[in-house]
Amino acid sequence: MNNRMLWLMALAALAVTATRAQDKIDSFPHTSQFVTVEPDIKLEVLDWGGTGRPLVFLAGLGNDAHVFDKLAPKFTGSYHVYGITRRGFGVSSKPAPVNGNYGADRLGDDVLAVMDRLRLDRPVLVGHSLAGEELSSIGSRFPNRVAGLIYLDAANPYAYYDSIHGDLILDTIDVKKRIDALVAGAVENRQFMSEMLASVSQLEKDLQQSAKRTASLPDPPTPPGPPPPVIMAIVMGVRKYTEIHGPILAIFACPHAGDGSSGNGPEAKIAMAANDLAVCSTQADAFQRGIPSATVVRLRNADHYVFNSNEPDVLREMNTFLAKLP
């Protein structure tokens, strides 16, 4: 992802193209069950077996838990390994995207519900991409429920909000919600107006920074259409997480492999690669600054699916981190 402005489009594309075909014969060694997290809502939970502390993998947007079929079994020698497919994807229940039921904390609560149903005592949660918001939801509200959090190219703005530099997408959503409240009849008291002014001011700064940063970049391709309603519900349900507690390992693909500029000239490719490095470096720096106890690892020229492109590195860093947990 070469531009913070493009993270929504990139995630939507993952949702369309990366979902595992459900009729594909699954030959990987695991069992599967459905766990009820709310009335009439069940999530697919994979169990790759093993003994020891529970290790729970959470997939990125558009994937189901089977995306970890190759990686997860490599931890069963020391851990009992599970994977959860979030609501709305794979064979998990797909409730209508209404009443905030795809919000970040709601998705985090689903993970907690699975932990309760399966009686998983202080597992380590491992999240890829969008699953970073579920890790941060739990790590900010119920850090004592988990033994550690591992972000696999997942500590992006939806998982940790950089209050110094802001984020165009999150701050746009923040302003939209305040406008919606105003139109719906919110009281125009001093606090509301002060918060609205602060939100608009931050968004203006974001727009100015984005315009300056992307001035030399080619225009991104036009999306083929609006994202599916579930995707939009997830995006509109993001939170600005700034305080996350507990042992944390954050692996960043920084810069990402490739430059996403197929069809552009060499100058555009250089500019996009430089932009990607600047964006991911700023986010990694913000994460380390905001959570100084976290272990932050940057893997150069790794794919967003860092556990596939750089599996030996991910295994090394995860095993080192896991071995130090009390």
C-alpha contacts under 8 A as a table, 3 or more apart, distances in Angstrom:
res1	aa1	res2	aa2	distance
1	M	4	R	7.30
1	M	6	L	6.90
1	M	7	W	6.50
1	M	10	A	6.95
1	M	256	H	7.08
1	M	260	G	7.47
1	M	276	D	6.79
1	M	304	H	7.72
2	N	6	L	7.38
2	N	256	H	7.73
2	N	259	D	6.71
2	N	260	G	6.94
2	N	272	M	6.27
2	N	273	A	6.92
2	N	275	N	6.22
2	N	276	D	4.06
2	N	277	L	7.80
2	N	279	V	7.41
3	N	6	L	5.32
3	N	7	W	7.06
3	N	272	M	7.98
3	N	275	N	6.64
3	N	276	D	6.00
3	N	279	V	6.69
4	R	7	W	5.57
4	R	167	D	7.69
4	R	168	L	7.65
4	R	279	V	6.64
5	M	8	L	7.33
5	M	168	L	6.58
5	M	169	I	6.70
5	M	210	S	7.83
6	L	9	M	5.30
6	L	10	A	6.08
7	W	10	A	5.01
7	W	11	L	6.08
8	L	11	L	5.25
8	L	12	A	6.17
8	L	169	I	7.89
8	L	235	V	7.45
9	M	12	A	5.08
9	M	13	A	6.15
9	M	223	P	7.45
10	A	13	A	5.12
10	A	14	L	6.35
11	L	14	L	5.03
11	L	15	A	6.38
11	L	61	L	6.28
11	L	62	G	7.64
11	L	130	L	7.93
12	A	15	A	5.08
12	A	16	V	6.54
12	A	61	L	7.77
12	A	62	G	7.69
12	A	227	P	6.00
12	A	228	P	7.97
12	A	231	I	6.57
13	A	16	V	5.21
13	A	17	T	6.11
13	A	18	A	7.95
14	L	17	T	5.28
14	L	18	A	5.11
14	L	19	T	7.57
14	L	61	L	6.52
14	L	62	G	5.30
14	L	63	N	7.64
15	A	18	A	5.99
15	A	19	T	6.39
15	A	61	L	5.76
15	A	62	G	3.36
15	A	63	N	6.88
15	A	231	I	7.75
16	V	19	T	6.85
16	V	62	G	6.62
17	T	62	G	7.60
18	A	62	G	5.89
18	A	63	N	5.98
19	T	62	G	5.28
19	T	63	N	4.72
19	T	64	D	6.66
19	T	89	F	7.98
19	T	90	G	7.12
20	R	24	K	7.87
20	R	63	N	6.70
20	R	64	D	6.95
20	R	66	H	7.48
20	R	67	V	7.64
20	R	90	G	7.44
21	A	24	K	5.57
22	Q	90	G	7.12
22	Q	91	V	7.67
28	F	69	D	6.37
28	F	70	K	7.94
29	P	48	W	6.26
29	P	73	P	7.89
30	H	46	L	6.42
30	H	47	D	5.31
30	H	48	W	4.25
30	H	49	G	6.78
31	T	46	L	5.76
31	T	47	D	5.18
31	T	48	W	6.56
32	S	44	E	6.83
32	S	45	V	5.75
32	S	46	L	4.60
32	S	47	D	6.26
33	Q	44	E	5.87
33	Q	45	V	5.42
33	Q	46	L	6.63
34	F	42	K	5.70
34	F	43	L	5.31
34	F	44	E	4.70
34	F	45	V	5.97
34	F	92	S	7.77
35	V	42	K	5.16
35	V	43	L	5.28
35	V	44	E	6.57
35	V	45	V	6.83
35	V	114	V	6.41
35	V	117	R	7.19
36	T	39	P	7.04
36	T	40	D	7.29
36	T	41	I	5.76
36	T	42	K	4.24
36	T	43	L	6.47
36	T	113	A	7.94
36	T	114	V	7.59
36	T	117	R	7.95
37	V	41	I	5.97
37	V	42	K	5.91
37	V	43	L	7.16
37	V	110	D	5.74
37	V	113	A	5.35
37	V	114	V	6.51
38	E	41	I	5.11
38	E	42	K	7.22
40	D	93	S	7.93
41	I	87	R	7.79
41	I	92	S	7.86
41	I	93	S	5.36
41	I	94	K	7.67
41	I	95	P	7.25
42	K	87	R	7.69
42	K	92	S	5.93
42	K	93	S	5.39
43	L	84	I	6.97
43	L	85	T	6.12
43	L	86	R	6.42
43	L	87	R	6.26
43	L	91	V	7.64
43	L	92	S	4.46
43	L	93	S	6.23
44	E	84	I	6.00
44	E	85	T	5.38
44	E	86	R	7.75
44	E	91	V	6.48
44	E	92	S	5.20
45	V	65	A	7.60
45	V	82	Y	6.84
45	V	83	G	5.59
45	V	84	I	4.67
45	V	85	T	6.51
46	L	65	A	6.98
46	L	66	H	7.88
46	L	82	Y	5.40
46	L	83	G	4.92
46	L	84	I	6.46
47	D	80	H	7.92
47	D	81	V	6.07
47	D	82	Y	4.56
47	D	83	G	6.62
48	W	72	A	7.03
48	W	73	P	6.11
48	W	76	T	7.17
48	W	80	H	7.40
48	W	81	V	5.46
48	W	82	Y	6.08
49	G	73	P	7.90
49	G	76	T	6.19
49	G	80	H	5.47
49	G	81	V	5.81
49	G	82	Y	7.60
50	G	75	F	7.77
50	G	76	T	4.16
50	G	77	G	5.97
50	G	78	S	6.80
50	G	79	Y	5.48
50	G	80	H	4.23
50	G	81	V	6.35
51	T	54	P	7.93
51	T	76	T	6.73
51	T	77	G	7.11
51	T	78	S	6.18
51	T	79	Y	4.98
51	T	80	H	4.53
52	G	78	S	5.81
52	G	79	Y	4.39
52	G	80	H	5.46
53	R	78	S	7.65
53	R	79	Y	5.09
53	R	80	H	5.98
53	R	121	D	7.91
53	R	122	R	7.96
53	R	123	P	6.31
53	R	124	V	7.77
54	P	79	Y	5.81
54	P	80	H	4.73
54	P	81	V	5.86
54	P	82	Y	7.31
54	P	120	L	6.48
54	P	121	D	7.36
54	P	122	R	7.49
54	P	123	P	4.63
54	P	124	V	6.42
55	L	79	Y	6.23
55	L	80	H	6.00
55	L	81	V	4.76
55	L	82	Y	6.14
55	L	123	P	5.56
55	L	124	V	4.94
55	L	125	L	6.12
55	L	126	V	7.30
56	V	81	V	5.94
56	V	82	Y	4.70
56	V	83	G	5.38
56	V	84	I	7.37
56	V	123	P	6.73
56	V	124	V	6.19
56	V	125	L	4.93
56	V	126	V	5.96
57	F	65	A	7.18
57	F	68	F	7.43
57	F	72	A	7.82
57	F	81	V	7.72
57	F	82	Y	6.15
57	F	83	G	4.53
57	F	84	I	6.50
57	F	125	L	6.11
57	F	126	V	4.70
57	F	127	G	5.87
58	L	65	A	6.55
58	L	83	G	6.00
58	L	84	I	5.59
58	L	85	T	6.98
58	L	86	R	7.83
58	L	125	L	7.37
58	L	126	V	6.02
58	L	127	G	4.62
58	L	128	H	6.42
58	L	131	A	5.83
59	A	63	N	5.79
59	A	64	D	5.84
59	A	65	A	5.57
59	A	67	V	6.97
59	A	68	F	7.80
59	A	83	G	7.92
59	A	84	I	7.30
59	A	85	T	6.75
59	A	86	R	7.74
59	A	127	G	6.11
59	A	128	H	5.42
59	A	129	S	7.35
59	A	130	L	7.66
59	A	131	A	6.02
60	G	63	N	5.66
60	G	64	D	7.71
60	G	127	G	7.23
60	G	128	H	4.99
60	G	129	S	4.69
60	G	130	L	4.87
60	G	131	A	5.33
61	L	129	S	7.03
61	L	130	L	5.59
61	L	131	A	7.36
62	G	89	F	6.69
63	N	66	H	7.72
63	N	67	V	6.44
63	N	85	T	7.71
63	N	89	F	7.17
63	N	90	G	7.29
64	D	67	V	6.09
64	D	84	I	7.41
64	D	85	T	4.75
64	D	86	R	7.22
64	D	89	F	6.53
64	D	90	G	5.48
65	A	68	F	6.04
65	A	69	D	7.64
65	A	83	G	5.15
65	A	84	I	5.37
65	A	85	T	4.95
66	H	69	D	5.04
66	H	83	G	7.71
67	V	70	K	7.60
68	F	71	L	5.17
68	F	72	A	5.51
68	F	83	G	7.70
69	D	72	A	5.80
69	D	73	P	7.03
70	K	73	P	6.62
70	K	74	K	7.78
71	L	74	K	5.77
71	L	75	F	7.80
71	L	307	F	7.35
71	L	311	E	7.89
72	A	75	F	5.83
72	A	76	T	7.31
72	A	81	V	6.61
72	A	82	Y	7.93
73	P	76	T	5.36
73	P	81	V	7.47
74	K	77	G	7.18
75	F	78	S	6.01
75	F	79	Y	5.91
75	F	80	H	7.86
75	F	81	V	6.98
76	T	79	Y	4.98
76	T	80	H	5.82
76	T	81	V	6.10
84	I	111	V	7.72
85	T	89	F	6.76
85	T	90	G	6.72
85	T	91	V	7.82
85	T	92	S	6.34
86	R	89	F	6.18
86	R	92	S	6.66
86	R	107	L	7.29
86	R	110	D	7.83
87	R	92	S	5.41
87	R	93	S	5.51
87	R	94	K	5.73
87	R	95	P	7.48
87	R	107	L	7.78
88	G	92	S	6.39
88	G	93	S	5.97
88	G	94	K	4.06
88	G	95	P	6.69
88	G	230	V	6.83
89	F	92	S	5.88
89	F	93	S	7.48
89	F	94	K	6.85
95	P	101	N	7.97
96	A	230	V	7.71
97	P	100	G	7.20
97	P	101	N	6.26
97	P	102	Y	6.43
97	P	229	P	6.65
97	P	230	V	5.58
97	P	233	A	5.87
98	V	101	N	6.01
98	V	102	Y	7.82
98	V	233	A	7.69
100	G	103	G	5.21
100	G	106	R	7.55
100	G	233	A	7.45
100	G	237	G	6.77
101	N	106	R	6.02
101	N	107	L	7.84
102	Y	106	R	6.07
102	Y	107	L	6.22
102	Y	230	V	7.45
102	Y	233	A	5.80
102	Y	234	I	5.15
102	Y	237	G	6.41
103	G	106	R	5.13
103	G	107	L	6.27
103	G	233	A	7.09
103	G	234	I	5.74
103	G	236	M	7.37
103	G	237	G	3.89
103	G	238	V	6.24
104	A	107	L	5.24
104	A	108	G	6.21
104	A	133	E	6.22
104	A	134	E	6.28
104	A	137	S	6.71
104	A	234	I	7.12
104	A	237	G	5.60
104	A	238	V	5.34
104	A	239	R	6.44
105	D	108	G	4.76
105	D	109	D	5.98
105	D	134	E	7.03
105	D	137	S	5.58
105	D	138	I	7.85
106	R	109	D	4.96
106	R	110	D	6.39
107	L	110	D	5.07
107	L	111	V	6.77
107	L	134	E	6.19
108	G	111	V	5.29
108	G	112	L	6.52
108	G	133	E	7.80
108	G	134	E	4.56
108	G	135	L	7.13
108	G	137	S	5.64
108	G	138	I	5.98
109	D	112	L	4.94
109	D	113	A	6.07
109	D	138	I	7.79
110	D	113	A	5.00
110	D	114	V	6.33
111	V	114	V	5.19
111	V	115	M	6.30
111	V	134	E	7.80
112	L	115	M	4.99
112	L	116	D	6.22
112	L	138	I	7.92
113	A	116	D	5.03
113	A	117	R	6.15
114	V	117	R	5.11
114	V	118	L	6.06
115	M	118	L	5.36
115	M	119	R	5.65
115	M	120	L	4.90
115	M	121	D	7.52
116	D	119	R	4.86
116	D	120	L	6.47
117	R	120	L	7.95
120	L	123	P	6.25
121	D	145	R	7.53
121	D	146	V	7.68
122	R	144	N	7.47
122	R	145	R	5.15
122	R	146	V	4.07
122	R	147	A	5.13
123	P	145	R	7.69
123	P	146	V	5.14
123	P	147	A	5.63
123	P	148	G	7.31
124	V	146	V	5.87
124	V	147	A	5.24
124	V	148	G	4.75
124	V	149	L	5.86
124	V	150	I	7.54
125	L	135	L	6.90
125	L	146	V	7.28
125	L	148	G	6.44
125	L	149	L	5.06
125	L	150	I	6.17
126	V	135	L	7.83
126	V	149	L	6.09
126	V	150	I	4.62
126	V	151	Y	6.12
126	V	152	L	7.25
127	G	130	L	7.69
127	G	131	A	4.77
127	G	132	G	5.54
127	G	134	E	7.87
127	G	135	L	6.77
127	G	149	L	7.93
127	G	150	I	6.28
127	G	151	Y	5.27
127	G	152	L	5.91
127	G	154	A	6.61
128	H	131	A	5.33
128	H	132	G	6.39
128	H	151	Y	6.21
128	H	152	L	4.66
128	H	153	D	6.14
128	H	154	A	5.20
128	H	305	Y	7.76
129	S	132	G	5.91
129	S	151	Y	7.81
129	S	152	L	6.57
129	S	153	D	5.62
129	S	154	A	4.00
129	S	155	A	7.55
129	S	156	N	7.71
129	S	304	H	7.78
130	L	133	E	5.97
130	L	134	E	7.72
130	L	154	A	6.11
130	L	158	Y	7.39
130	L	159	A	7.76
131	A	134	E	5.15
131	A	135	L	6.45
131	A	154	A	6.60
132	G	135	L	5.04
132	G	136	S	6.14
132	G	151	Y	6.05
132	G	152	L	7.96
132	G	154	A	4.59
132	G	155	A	5.68
132	G	156	N	7.34
132	G	158	Y	7.32
132	G	159	A	5.05
133	E	136	S	4.99
133	E	137	S	5.91
133	E	154	A	7.87
133	E	155	A	7.98
133	E	158	Y	5.69
133	E	159	A	4.27
133	E	160	Y	7.88
133	E	238	V	7.63
133	E	239	R	7.95
134	E	137	S	4.96
134	E	138	I	6.34
134	E	159	A	7.75
135	L	138	I	5.39
135	L	139	G	5.90
135	L	149	L	6.49
135	L	151	Y	7.84
135	L	159	A	7.59
136	S	139	G	4.80
136	S	140	S	5.74
136	S	159	A	5.63
136	S	160	Y	7.38
136	S	241	Y	6.63
136	S	244	I	6.05
137	S	140	S	5.47
137	S	141	R	6.24
137	S	241	Y	7.40
138	I	141	R	5.24
138	I	142	F	5.14
138	I	143	P	6.21
138	I	145	R	7.94
139	G	142	F	5.70
139	G	143	P	4.45
139	G	146	V	7.79
139	G	149	L	7.59
139	G	244	I	5.04
139	G	245	H	5.40
139	G	246	G	6.86
140	S	143	P	6.25
140	S	241	Y	7.33
140	S	243	E	5.73
140	S	244	I	4.44
140	S	245	H	6.04
142	F	145	R	5.61
142	F	146	V	7.77
143	P	146	V	5.88
143	P	147	A	7.98
143	P	244	I	7.78
143	P	245	H	5.78
143	P	246	G	5.96
144	N	147	A	7.28
144	N	246	G	7.73
146	V	149	L	7.57
146	V	246	G	7.97
147	A	246	G	7.21
147	A	247	P	7.06
147	A	325	L	7.27
148	G	246	G	6.05
148	G	247	P	4.81
148	G	248	I	5.79
148	G	325	L	7.58
149	L	246	G	7.45
149	L	247	P	6.41
149	L	248	I	4.87
149	L	249	L	6.34
150	I	248	I	5.89
150	I	249	L	4.75
150	I	250	A	5.85
150	I	251	I	7.78
150	I	318	M	7.71
151	Y	154	A	4.90
151	Y	155	A	5.89
151	Y	248	I	7.83
151	Y	249	L	6.19
151	Y	250	A	4.59
151	Y	251	I	5.96
152	L	155	A	7.52
152	L	250	A	6.46
152	L	251	I	5.24
152	L	252	F	6.80
152	L	305	Y	7.97
152	L	306	V	6.78
152	L	307	F	7.32
153	D	156	N	7.37
153	D	250	A	7.26
153	D	251	I	5.58
153	D	252	F	4.66
153	D	253	A	5.88
153	D	304	H	6.31
153	D	305	Y	7.58
153	D	306	V	6.82
154	A	159	A	7.01
154	A	250	A	7.57
154	A	251	I	7.76
154	A	252	F	7.53
155	A	158	Y	7.58
155	A	159	A	5.22
155	A	160	Y	6.12
155	A	250	A	6.51
155	A	251	I	7.94
155	A	252	F	7.50
155	A	283	Q	7.95
155	A	284	A	7.80
155	A	287	F	7.46
156	N	159	A	5.35
156	N	160	Y	6.07
156	N	161	Y	7.89
156	N	283	Q	6.75
157	P	160	Y	4.88
157	P	161	Y	4.89
157	P	162	D	6.94
157	P	167	D	6.86
157	P	170	L	7.68
157	P	240	K	7.81
157	P	283	Q	7.41
158	Y	161	Y	6.64
158	Y	170	L	7.49
158	Y	238	V	6.11
158	Y	239	R	6.62
158	Y	240	K	6.77
158	Y	241	Y	7.47
159	A	239	R	7.95
159	A	240	K	7.52
159	A	241	Y	6.15
160	Y	240	K	6.71
160	Y	241	Y	5.08
160	Y	242	T	5.69
160	Y	287	F	6.70
161	Y	166	G	6.93
161	Y	167	D	7.29
161	Y	240	K	5.22
161	Y	241	Y	5.60
161	Y	242	T	5.67
162	D	165	H	5.69
162	D	166	G	5.35
162	D	167	D	7.14
162	D	242	T	7.50
162	D	283	Q	7.13
162	D	286	A	5.84
162	D	287	F	7.55
163	S	166	G	5.17
163	S	242	T	7.79
165	H	206	D	7.60
166	G	171	D	7.03
166	G	202	Q	7.01
166	G	206	D	6.49
167	D	170	L	5.51
167	D	171	D	5.78
167	D	206	D	6.41
168	L	171	D	5.31
168	L	172	T	5.90
168	L	203	L	6.57
168	L	206	D	5.31
168	L	207	L	6.81
168	L	210	S	7.76
169	I	172	T	5.15
169	I	173	I	6.27
170	L	173	I	5.16
170	L	174	D	6.19
170	L	238	V	7.36
170	L	239	R	7.80
170	L	240	K	7.38
171	D	174	D	4.88
171	D	175	V	6.28
171	D	199	S	7.00
171	D	202	Q	7.06
171	D	203	L	5.65
171	D	206	D	7.95
172	T	175	V	5.24
172	T	176	K	6.16
172	T	203	L	6.34
173	I	176	K	4.99
173	I	177	K	6.17
173	I	236	M	6.59
174	D	177	K	5.31
174	D	178	R	6.46
174	D	199	S	6.98
175	V	178	R	5.13
175	V	179	I	6.16
175	V	196	M	7.20
175	V	199	S	5.91
175	V	200	V	6.38
175	V	203	L	7.71
176	K	179	I	5.04
176	K	180	D	6.07
177	K	180	D	5.03
177	K	181	A	6.19
178	R	181	A	5.02
178	R	182	L	6.18
178	R	196	M	6.71
179	I	182	L	5.00
179	I	183	V	6.16
180	D	183	V	5.17
180	D	184	A	6.05
181	A	184	A	5.00
181	A	185	G	6.43
181	A	186	A	5.36
182	L	185	G	5.29
182	L	186	A	4.73
182	L	187	V	7.40
182	L	188	E	7.58
183	V	186	A	7.15
187	V	192	F	7.38
188	E	192	F	5.95
188	E	193	M	6.33
189	N	192	F	5.39
189	N	193	M	6.29
190	R	193	M	5.23
190	R	194	S	5.98
191	Q	194	S	5.11
191	Q	195	E	6.11
192	F	195	E	5.25
192	F	196	M	6.05
193	M	196	M	5.00
193	M	197	L	6.09
194	S	197	L	5.21
194	S	198	A	6.27
195	E	198	A	5.07
195	E	199	S	6.14
196	M	199	S	5.09
196	M	200	V	6.12
197	L	200	V	5.18
197	L	201	S	5.98
198	A	201	S	5.08
198	A	202	Q	6.20
199	S	202	Q	5.19
199	S	203	L	6.23
200	V	203	L	5.05
200	V	204	E	6.16
201	S	204	E	5.11
201	S	205	K	6.41
202	Q	205	K	5.11
202	Q	206	D	6.27
203	L	206	D	4.93
203	L	207	L	6.19
204	E	207	L	5.14
204	E	208	Q	6.24
205	K	208	Q	5.15
205	K	209	Q	6.13
206	D	209	Q	5.16
206	D	210	S	5.97
207	L	210	S	5.05
207	L	211	A	6.00
208	Q	211	A	5.20
208	Q	212	K	6.26
209	Q	212	K	5.21
209	Q	213	R	6.04
210	S	213	R	5.05
210	S	214	T	5.95
211	A	214	T	5.42
211	A	215	A	5.82
212	K	215	A	5.40
213	R	216	S	7.49
213	R	275	N	7.43
214	T	217	L	5.05
214	T	275	N	7.89
216	S	268	A	7.55
216	S	271	A	6.82
217	L	268	A	6.16
217	L	271	A	6.29
217	L	272	M	6.32
218	P	264	N	7.80
218	P	268	A	6.64
223	P	226	P	7.26
227	P	231	I	6.06
227	P	232	M	6.32
228	P	231	I	5.35
228	P	232	M	6.47
229	P	232	M	5.08
229	P	233	A	6.08
230	V	233	A	4.99
230	V	234	I	6.25
231	I	234	I	5.18
231	I	235	V	6.21
232	M	235	V	4.98
232	M	236	M	5.96
233	A	236	M	5.17
233	A	237	G	6.03
234	I	237	G	5.03
234	I	238	V	6.69
235	V	238	V	5.67
241	Y	244	I	7.27
242	T	290	G	7.33
243	E	290	G	7.71
243	E	291	I	7.63
244	I	291	I	7.22
245	H	248	I	7.86
247	P	293	S	7.36
247	P	294	A	6.52
247	P	325	L	7.63
248	I	293	S	7.52
248	I	294	A	4.80
248	I	295	T	6.15
249	L	294	A	5.88
249	L	295	T	4.77
249	L	296	V	6.04
249	L	297	V	7.71
249	L	318	M	7.73
249	L	321	F	6.95
250	A	294	A	7.20
250	A	295	T	6.18
250	A	296	V	4.86
250	A	297	V	6.19
251	I	296	V	6.00
251	I	297	V	4.74
251	I	298	R	5.91
251	I	299	L	7.27
251	I	314	V	7.86
252	F	280	C	7.63
252	F	284	A	7.08
252	F	296	V	7.53
252	F	297	V	6.08
252	F	298	R	4.78
252	F	299	L	6.14
253	A	256	H	5.27
253	A	257	A	7.97
253	A	280	C	7.84
253	A	298	R	5.93
253	A	299	L	5.02
253	A	300	R	6.11
253	A	301	N	6.64
253	A	302	A	5.00
253	A	303	D	6.41
253	A	304	H	6.29
253	A	306	V	6.57
254	C	276	D	7.78
254	C	277	L	6.13
254	C	280	C	5.73
254	C	281	S	6.74
254	C	298	R	5.64
254	C	299	L	5.71
254	C	300	R	5.06
254	C	301	N	6.37
254	C	302	A	6.95
255	P	273	A	7.53
255	P	276	D	6.09
255	P	277	L	4.75
255	P	280	C	6.68
255	P	281	S	7.89
255	P	299	L	7.51
255	P	300	R	5.31
255	P	301	N	5.24
255	P	302	A	7.06
256	H	259	D	7.30
256	H	276	D	7.11
256	H	277	L	7.67
256	H	300	R	6.77
256	H	301	N	4.70
256	H	302	A	5.16
256	H	303	D	5.56
256	H	304	H	6.69
257	A	300	R	7.68
257	A	301	N	4.06
257	A	302	A	4.97
257	A	303	D	5.11
257	A	304	H	7.92
258	G	273	A	7.73
258	G	301	N	7.35
259	D	262	S	7.80
259	D	269	K	6.24
259	D	272	M	6.02
259	D	273	A	5.23
259	D	276	D	7.66
260	G	269	K	7.99
260	G	272	M	7.63
261	S	264	N	5.53
261	S	268	A	7.21
261	S	269	K	5.69
261	S	272	M	7.07
264	N	268	A	5.93
264	N	269	K	6.54
265	G	268	A	5.40
265	G	269	K	6.34
266	P	269	K	5.02
266	P	270	I	6.19
267	E	270	I	5.16
267	E	271	A	6.21
268	A	271	A	5.02
268	A	272	M	6.09
269	K	272	M	5.15
269	K	273	A	6.08
270	I	273	A	5.18
270	I	274	A	6.15
271	A	274	A	5.12
271	A	275	N	6.11
272	M	275	N	4.94
272	M	276	D	6.10
273	A	276	D	5.11
273	A	277	L	6.29
274	A	277	L	5.15
274	A	278	A	6.18
275	N	278	A	5.05
275	N	279	V	6.07
276	D	279	V	5.20
276	D	280	C	6.10
277	L	280	C	5.44
277	L	281	S	5.82
278	A	281	S	5.20
278	A	282	T	6.03
279	V	282	T	5.23
279	V	283	Q	6.34
280	C	283	Q	5.13
280	C	284	A	6.05
281	S	284	A	5.07
281	S	285	D	5.94
282	T	285	D	5.13
282	T	286	A	6.10
283	Q	286	A	5.01
283	Q	287	F	6.14
284	A	287	F	5.11
284	A	288	Q	6.21
284	A	296	V	7.34
285	D	288	Q	5.19
285	D	289	R	5.99
286	A	289	R	5.03
286	A	290	G	5.89
287	F	290	G	5.19
287	F	291	I	5.86
287	F	292	P	7.92
288	Q	291	I	5.20
288	Q	292	P	5.19
288	Q	293	S	7.80
288	Q	294	A	6.50
288	Q	295	T	7.77
288	Q	296	V	6.53
289	R	292	P	5.48
291	I	294	A	5.63
299	L	302	A	5.89
302	A	305	Y	7.90
302	A	306	V	5.79
302	A	309	S	6.06
302	A	310	N	6.40
303	D	306	V	5.06
303	D	308	N	7.77
303	D	309	S	5.65
303	D	310	N	7.77
305	Y	308	N	5.61
305	Y	309	S	6.47
306	V	309	S	5.13
306	V	310	N	5.42
306	V	311	E	6.98
306	V	314	V	7.44
307	F	310	N	5.58
307	F	311	E	4.71
307	F	314	V	5.90
308	N	311	E	5.25
310	N	313	D	5.45
310	N	314	V	6.27
311	E	314	V	5.07
311	E	315	L	6.01
312	P	315	L	5.14
312	P	316	R	6.10
313	D	316	R	5.15
313	D	317	E	6.17
314	V	317	E	5.23
314	V	318	M	5.90
315	L	318	M	5.21
315	L	319	N	5.92
316	R	319	N	5.34
316	R	320	T	6.11
317	E	320	T	5.20
317	E	321	F	6.12
318	M	321	F	5.12
318	M	322	L	5.95
319	N	322	L	5.04
319	N	323	A	5.95
320	T	323	A	5.32
320	T	324	K	6.70
321	F	324	K	5.51
321	F	325	L	6.88
322	L	325	L	5.43
